[in-house]
Amino acid sequence: MDELLQERLAKIKKIRGSDKFDSAFELLKEIVQELFNNYDKVLKNKNEKI
């Protein structure tokens, strides 16, 4: 994880100080990562078909 994201996450943790928020944020991060991974696969498949 890059430093900027780490800094922002640290600030959010200070503001919220909540484990529930933390786990929700982690879950959201995983979902977004999965979407990007799938999007890359879709683009590759689309390019191969053309």
QUIVENPE-V702040 format. One line per field, one symbol per residue. phi: phi as a letter, one per 30 degrees, with the letter a starting at -180 (. if undefined). psi: psi as a letter, one per 20 degrees, with the letter a starting at -180 (. if undefined). A space follows every 50 residues. Layout:
BEGIN
phi = ???
psi = ???
END
This chain:
BEGIN
phi = .dddddddddddddddhbdddddddddddddddddddddddddddddddd
psi = prhggggggggghgggkphggghgggggggggggggghgggggggghhh.
END
